[in-house]
Amino acid sequence: MASESNQGAGVRAARWLCLAASALLAWSMTANAADPPPIRLAMIEGMSGPFANAGAMVERNLRFGVERVNAKGGVQLADGAHPLQLVVLDGKGSSEASLVQLRAAIDEKIGFVMQGNSSAVAAALVAAIDRQNAREPDRRVLFLNYSADDPALTNDACSFWHFRFDAHAGVRMDALADALKDDRAVRKVYLLNQDYSFGHDVSREALRALRERRPDIGIAGDEFHPIGRVKDFAPYIAKIRASGADAVITGNWGNDLTLLVKAAREQGLDTKFYTFYGNSLGAPAALGDAGVKRVIAVADWHPNAGGAASDAYYRAFRARYPAPADDYLVARMPLMVEMLAAAMTRAGSADPLAVARALEGMKFDGEGFHPSTMRADDHQLIQPLYVMEMDKAGTPGVKFDNEGSGYGFRTLLAVPADKTVQPTTCKMTRPPR
């Protein structure tokens, strides 16, 4: 990408800052002065651009969590019950724009920032928040990460001010590889991933996990494509076909996943897809019958995970968002909001430092169907994982479909929380008490 002049970049940054400040002011004016003020949570996400659909999905999930907390009375502090308020800021999927929105949130004294759809953006936010909290301890910020899966964020690059509520790429890949190791029909795999930090993490972790579990599998290709810029994946499908691969491993998400699987269907590619997100954002509908028993995904939860509490939570989400296109509950996102509210109530404070200390080591029952623990050593949530395969709704184990597609997923492998634990290299610096 061509370099920009400092003056041009400064003008754009000032424009973003003005827009963000205006949005935040509009939110702040809605509060009733007679009631305890809301505790504002800033969501910084790509709400425009190639991954706007993923940003909209996140907003629905976080708003569902906020509404559930508020319906139960909000956060109980010494001065009364405070509702939560979600403030949505468009980070445009870029680190530069997201940092401008972070500055706007800090200027509005919002102490809690949530982001996840890009490990590169998450790393930039963590570094900026570390500097902010050291420089202005009376305006600290806590960062809640629901999807940025770069293992470094809870290893060598860990921060006291960062908490991750998703399993990182290494943990997810181990679960996928545990399912793949028993698939003896797979002899060669093709790795295809987005060309940024997370995509490279997926490739690296796939090579490691395959060496450990299936050293007999050959690597037919290990390729990266520009993130968010490929409109036609047919050339990549042609390479996969020519390689003779029996399976594709990909961490693609958003439109990069949907367009990839659409091209695979159109080209009649007869391989399995082992994915991080193949159960989401239009992928099942794009594949149709071609994906039955051929698309494998891994997640912390899915609608057919089973149990009355799980079913009730999913049905509540569907009642809130009845449109088929909105049918993508990512349980860790609203549960993250509910766990945050529980930590505030436990701390008796909405001060980011007090809440961070309450979150460390906290156990949360996940509404009775998703027990988890926030590991204090590195602020990585330890939770169950599910490996699942696509099939037609109504077949055994597939009670619910995805996004009105007529296709859903059944559990192939349920990994208990304690079996997902990996060591950490985090050496965290904590604020003095």
N, C-alpha and C positions, 0 to 999 in steps of 0.2 A: 504494500500500500504506500502511495506517495506521501512524503512528509508534509506537514502543514506549518504555516508560519505561526509563531507564538501569538501574534496579534489576532489572527483568525480563530485560533483555539480559545483565546481569552474571551472573545466576543461570544462564541458559542457557549462557553462555560457560564458566562454572565447571564445569557438568555435562559439556559437550563435552570440556573439558580433562581431567577425571578419567577419562572413558571412553577418551580417546586415550592417556593415560598408562598405564592398565591394559593396553591392547592392546600397547603398546610394551614394557612390563615382561614380559608373557608371551613376547614374541618374544625378549627379551634372555636369559631364563632357559633357552632351549633350546640355547644355545651350549655346546660342550664346552670346558672350561677348559684342557684339555691341548693343544688345537689352536690354530693362529693364529685370532684372532677373525674373524668374518665382517665384511665391509664392507656396511653396511646402506644400502639405497636406499629412501627413503620415496616412495611413490606417493600423492599427494593427489588424489582424484577423487570424482565423484558416484557413490557406490555404492548410494545409495538415492534415491527420488524418480523424477521422470518420465524421467530419462536413465540409470537404473541399468543398463539393457542396454548402453549405451555404456561405462559404467565397468567392467562385467564383461568386455567385449571387450578393453579396455585391459589389465586385469589378466592375461588369458590371454596376450596378446602380450608383455608385459614379463616374465612368469614364464617364457615360452619362451626369451627372451633370457638370463635369469639362469641357467636350467638348462643352456643351451648353453655359457655361459662356465664354469660349474662342472664340466661334463663334460670340458672341455678342461684342467682343473687349476686353475681360478680365476685370480685376479690374482697375478702373481709380484712380490713385494716382497722387500726385503732379509732379512726375518725368516721368509720362507717363502711358501707359496701360501695366499692368503686366498680363501675362497668369497664369493660375493655372496649377500645375503639381502634379499628383497623384503618391505617392511613396507607393508601396505595401510591407508590412513587415509581415512575417509569425509568428504570435504569438502562433501557434500550439494549440490554444484553451486552453492554460494553463496560469495561472497568472504569473508563474516564467518566462516562455519564453516571454510573453508579456511585462513584466517589463524590460527584457534585450533589447527588441526592442525599448521600450520607451527611454532607455538610449542612444541607437544608434541614434534615431531621435534627441534627445536633443544635442548630441555631434555634429550633423550636422546642428544645429541651425534651426531646423524645429519647428515652433511655434504653429502648429495646428495638433492635433492628433484626429483620428476618430476610434471608436470601438463600438461594440454593441452586438455581439453574445456571450453573457455570462455576467450576472450581477455580478458574482464573480470576473471575470477579470476586469470589469468596476470599481468595488469598489477598487480593488488593484491599478488600474491606477489613480483613483481620489486621493487616499491617497498619492501616490508617487508624483503626480503633485502638490498637496498642499505643500509638503515638498520642492520640487524643486523650486517652485515659491517664497517661503519664504526665501530659502537659496541663490538663485541666481536671483534677480529681473531683471537682464539684459538678462536672458535667460528663460523667462517665456514661459509657454505652455498653450494653451487653448484646452479643451477636448470637442469634439462634439460626443454625444452619440445618435446613430440612432436606437438602439433596446434593450438595457439593461433596463428591465422594473421593476426592484426592486423598489417599492415605496419609500424605504428609501433614495434613491439617490437624491430625491428632497424633502425629509422631514428631519428627524433628521440628516442624513448624507450629507446634501446638501453642495455644495461648490460654491464659486463665479466662479471658473474656469471650472465648469461643466455645460453643457447645454444639455438637453434631448429633442430630436425631435420626440420621440414616446410617445404614451399614456402609462402610467404605468399600472401595472397589475390590480390595483383596478379599474381604469377607464375602461379598456377593459372588466373586469368581470362584471361591472355594466351594460354595453351595452348588453353583452350576456344574463345576467339575465333578462333584460327588455324584450328580445325576448322570453326567456324560460318561463317567468311567465304566458304567454298566451297559452302555450302548455300544455293543461290540460291532455293530454295523458301521460305525464311524471309524474310518482309517486315516482320513486326511481332512484337515480343517483349514478354512480360509479366515484370517482375521481382517476385518474391515471396520475402521473406526474414524471418528472425527479427529481432525488434525489440531488438537489443542491438549492441554495438560491431562484432562480426564480421559480422552481417547487413548493417549499414550499410556496412561495408567492401566486401562483395560487390556491393552496389548501386552504390556509387561507382565501383568498378573495372570493373564491367560497362559503365556509361555511358561511361567513358573508352575502354575497349577497342573498343566498338562505334563510337564516333566515329572512332577511328583506322583500323579495319579494314572496317567496313560502315556508313558514314555514311548509306546509303540506308535502313537499317532504322529503322522507327518504333518508339517506345516506347509500347506500348498501356497500360501501367500500371507503377507503381513503388510497391509496397505492402509494409508490414511488419506482422507479426502478433506477439502476445505469445509469448515463448519458453516452451515446455513447458506451455502452458495451454489450447491449442486441442484439443478432443476431436473435432470434426467440421469438416473442411475443405470440406464441400460448398458453403457460401456463397462461399468463395474460388474454387472451381472454376467456379461460376456466373458470377462476375465475369470470370474469364479467358475463358470461352466468349463472353460478351457483348462482350468487347473485340475479338474477332476476331483474337487473337494466334495466330501460327503456332508459337510456341515459348515455353517458360517457362525463365527462368534463375533458379536457386535455389541458395543455399548451405546449405539446411536439412540437419540431421543428426539422428540418433537417431529418436525417435518422431515428431518434427515432420516428418521426411521420409517415414517409413513411412505415417503417417496421410494425408499429402498425396497420395502416389501411389495409396494405396488409394481415396481419394475420387475421384481422376481416373479410375481404372478403373471404379468403380461408376457414375460419371456419364457414361462413354463419351467423355471429353474427347479429341479427336483432334488433339493437338498434340505436338510434341517437347519433351522435358525435357532441358535442358543443366544438369547438376548437378555439384556438388563431390563428392557422396557417394552417388550413385544406385546404386552397386554394393554397398551395404552394408546390414546390420542389417534384413533382411527386405524391403527394397524390391523386389528382383527377383521374389520369390515373390508379393508383394502385387500386382504388375502383371501377371505372367503373359504371355500372348501379346500383351496390349495394349502391352507395353514393347518388343517385338521391333523393332529398328531405330529405335526412337523415344526411347530413353533413352540419353543420352550422359553419361559421367562422366570425371573427370580425377583421376589419382592418381600417386604416385611409383612405383608398381608394381602389377601385378595378376597373378593366377595364369596367365594366358595371354600374359604378356609374352614368354615364349619362352626357350629355352636350357636345356641340361642342368642347370646349376647352379641356375637359378631353379626348375626343376621339382623338383629334389631337396630344396631348402629348403622348398618348399610341401608336398611329401609328408611331410617330417619333422614339420611343424606339424600336418598332418592325422592323422598317427599319434599324436601327443601329445594331440590334441583330436578324437576321431573323431565326436562327435555332430554331425549336420548343422547344428544351430543354432549351433554354435561355430566354424563354418567361415568365419572372416573373419581372414585373416592380413593385418595392416597392417605390411608388411615394415620400414618405417622404425622401428617401435617396438622389436622385438628387436634390429635392427641398431644402434640407438642405444645399447642396453645393451652390445653387443659392442664398439662403438667407444669407449664410456666405459672399459670394462675395458682395452682396448688403450692408451688414454691413461694410465691408472694405471700399467700395466706400463712404459710408456715413461718416465713421470716417476719411477718407482721409489717412488711415494708415493701414499697416499690422502688427502693434504692437498688440500682444494678449490682452493687457490691454485695449487699445483703442477700439479694435473690440468687446471685452466683453461688454464694456459700450454701444456701439452702438447696440448690440443685445438685451440688457435689454429693455423690453417693446416694441420691434420692431414689427410692423404689416407687414405682407407679403401676397400678393394676391395669391401666389401659382399658377402663370401662368394663373390666371383667373378662376381656378376651385377649388382651395383648400386654401381659406383664413385662416390665422392662426396668432396667437400672442404669442410671447415669454414672458411669465409672469415674471416680474422682481423679484417678491418675492422669487421664488425658481428655476428659470430657467427651467421651465416645459413648453413645447410648448402646447398651447391650440388650438385644431383643431377638425374638424368633425370626426365622426366615422361611420362606416357602418357595420351592421350585415347582413349577406348574406347566402343564401342556394344554394347548388349545384343542377344543373340540366343540361339537354342536351343543347348544343349550338343550337340556332335557336328557342328555346321555348321563350315565352314572357318574356322580361327583360333580356335575355341572348344572346346579340349580339355577344360577343366575348367568345371564349373558353380559357382554360388555357393550355399552354405548348403543344398545338397541340393534346390534349387528346380527343377533341370532347365534353368536359364537361366544363361548366363555372358556374358562380354564379350570382344570381339576388339579388337585395337589398330587404331585409325584413324590415329593420329598419334603417333610416338615422337619426343620432343624431347630431344636430347642435353643433357647437363648444361651445357655451355658456352653453349648457346642459351637457357638459362633465366635467365642472369645479368641482374640489374637493378642500376642504381646505388643507392647508399645515402647517406642524409644523416646517418648515425651519426657522432657526434663523441665517441668513447668515452674515458672517464677510466679509466686503468689504475692498479692499485696500484704503488707504487715497488718496484723490485727490491732 
